Amino acid sequence: MEITKSPTIGSFVANDYRTAAVFQKYGIDFCCKGGKTIDEVCEKKKINTGQLMNELDEITRQPDNQVTDFQSWPADLLADYIEKKHHRYIEQVTPSLKQFLEKLCKVHGSNHPELFEINKEFNASAGELAAHMKKEELILFPYVRNMVAAKNSNQQPAKPVFGIVQNPIQMMMQEHDTEGERFRKIAELSNNYDPPADACTTYRVAFSSLKEFENDLHLHIHLENNILFPAAIEMEKEFS
């Protein structure tokens, strides 16, 4: 992929997800803040633009046989993938993480009071994400699938109750921003998921699971903010 400085962070990662590792290294948010350009983030974070561009260029020049081109997927297939992989992951992992964090608060909370705040933030996130995913599964994703079906059959999709697709998308993106900020706080409280010297096995497993949860959420939000949502907006414009 030819690298230039003008595309957004999100478009870099959409073209090649391996670039996400470079952005994460520099603390650049590629999912919730994916609309910013390289120049903007480098200026704000005082990052050497040339060095960052060289690292992006280097990673994209490596063989990409294992890179999934999500941008080439039909919108309905991508919605299915997000629901079955990322939504299901959150549903499966959340109960055990809640148990781990609750146990840590009881056993280690006196020496590590930050655990209570981490537990509070994660429980808030779990509740918000559950409601967020249901809105996508019951409102937004069905409309995306309807648009694809209508396009394939040269018909007009039924008018949604929410007016235009930009309306629920804007709400979803605002909620993504909230969760992004929440996990930045959890990462800070946990010293970037680095357990203390007196951490037991449960402590280490919990922090490792939290980090994995955040990484999965970043990819989840990226696929929606930077690929699925723009595709849905463009597809709706084609009908009008």
N, C-alpha and C positions, 0 to 999 in steps of 0.2 A: 504494500500500500504506500503510495506517495504521501509523505508527510508535509503539511503546510501549517502555518500558525493560525489561519483564519477559522477553521471549523471549531465547533463547540467541543467541550470535553466529552459530552454524551455521544457525539457522533464518532469520535475516536474509538470509544469503547464499543459502540454499536458495530463499527466496521471490523474490530478485532478485540475481543474481550481480554486478550493477554495484556493490553495496554492498561487495564484496570490496576494491575500490580504496580506499575510505575506510578500511577496517580496516588495509590494508597501509600506508597513509600514516602511521598512528599506531603501526605495529609490532605490531598485534594479530593473533594467529594464529587465523584463522577455520576452518582445516581440522582440525589435530590437537587444538587446544584449543577447538573450536567449541561445546562444552557449557557454556561459561561465559556469564554474562549481561553485559549492558552495564554495569550497576552494579559488578559484580565486577572487570571489566578496567579500568574507569575509576579505581576506587579503588586498584588495585594499581599502575597505571602513572601515577597522578597526572594523568589527563586530564580536561579540563573536559567533564562529561557533557552539558551543554546544547549546547556547540559541536559535539560529536560527533553528537548527535541531530539538530541542525539540518542538518548535512552529509548525514546519512543520509536525512533527509526530502527534502532538495533533490534528491538524485540519484534517488530513487524516484519523484518527481513528474514527471520528464522522460519524454517518449514512450518506450515500451519495445517498439517494434515488432521490435527485433533481439534481445530477450531470450528465451532458450530456457527454457521452463518444465519443467525436468527432474523436478520433483515430480509432474507429471501423467503421466509416462511409466510404463508397466508395468515391474515390476522386472526381468523378463527382457530387455526392450528396453534398459534402462539398463545391465544387465550386459554385453550385447552391445556397446553403445556404448563402455563403459569399456575392454573388451578390445580392440576393433578400433581405437579412437582412441588411448587413453592407453598401453595396454600396447605396442601396435605402435610408437608414437612412441619410447618408451624403448628398444625393441629396435633401432630404426633409427638413433637418434642416438648411443647409447652408444659404439659402436666409433670413430666419428670424434672424439668428445670425448676418449676415451682417448688417441688418437694426438696430438691437439693438446696435451694436458697433458704427455704424455711428452716431446714436442719442446720445450715451454717449459722444462721442468726441465733439459734438456740445454743449451739456449741461454742461458736467463736465470736459471737456478737460483743461480748464484754471486752475483748481485746481488739476487735476490729469493728467499731461502730459503723463504719462505712457500709457494712453488709446490709444493715437495715435500710439504708437509702437505695442500694442496688436492688434489694428485694422489692421495695416500694415501686421503683421505676419499672422493673420488669413486669410486675403484676399489672401496672397501669397499661403498659405496652400490650400485654397479652389480651386484656379486655378490649382495647381500642382496635387491635389487629383483627380480632374475631369479628367485630362489628363491621370493620372495613372490608374484610374479605366477603362477607355475606352481601354487602351492597354491590360488590363487583360481580359476584356469582349470580345474583338475582336481578340486577338492573343493567349494569354496563356490559358485561360479557355477552348476555343473550342478544343485546342490540347489535354488538359487533358481529355475532354469528348471523343474525338476520340480514345485516347489510351484505355480508359475503354471499349468502344464499341468494339474495335479490340480485346482486351484481352478476352472479353466475347464470341466472335465469332471465337476465335482461328485464327485470321488473323493478318497481319502486318499493323500498322497505316501508313497513307500517310506521306512521309517525309515533315517536316515543313520547311518553308522558312528561319527560323532562325537557322537552323542547329540542335542543340541539345537543350533540354529544359532548361539546365543549363544557357544558354545565356539570355533569357528573365527573368529567375528567378533571376539571379545576378543583372540585372537592377532594377527589382522590389524591391529587398532587399536594394539596395543602396538608392532608393527613400523612402523606409520605414525609413531608418536611418535619412534621411533629415527631414522627418515629425516628427520623434521622437525628434530630437534636437529642432525643431521649437516649439513643444508644451512644451518642458522643459523650453524654454525661456518664453513662454506665462505664464506658471505656476509661474515662478519666478517673472515676471513683475506684476502679479495679486496677489502676496502674497499667492500663492497656492489657487487661486480663492476665497479668503476671501475679501468681499467688505468692503470698509472703513466705518467709522461711519456715514458719511453724504450721504451714498448711497441711492438712491431712489429705488422704486420697480423694474423699468426697469434695473437698475444697478445690483441688486441682481439676477434677472432672467437671465440676460446675463451671469454673472459669473457662475451661477448654470448650465446653458446650455453649457458653454464652458467646464466645468469639466465633464459633461456627455458625451460631444463630445470626449474629450480626452480618457475617460474610454472605450467608444465604439471602438475608434481607436486602443487602446491597444489590445483589444480582437481580433479585425479584423486582425491586423498585426500578433498577436500570431498564429491565426488559419492558416495563410498563411506560415509564416516563419518556424514554429515549427511542422506543421502537413501536410498541403497540398503540399508545395514545396518539402519536403523530399520524400513524397509518389510519387509525379510525377517523380522525379529523379530515384527512385528505380524501378518504373514501366517501364520507358524507358529502363533501363538496362536489364530488363527481356526480352525485344524484341531483344536486340542486343546479 
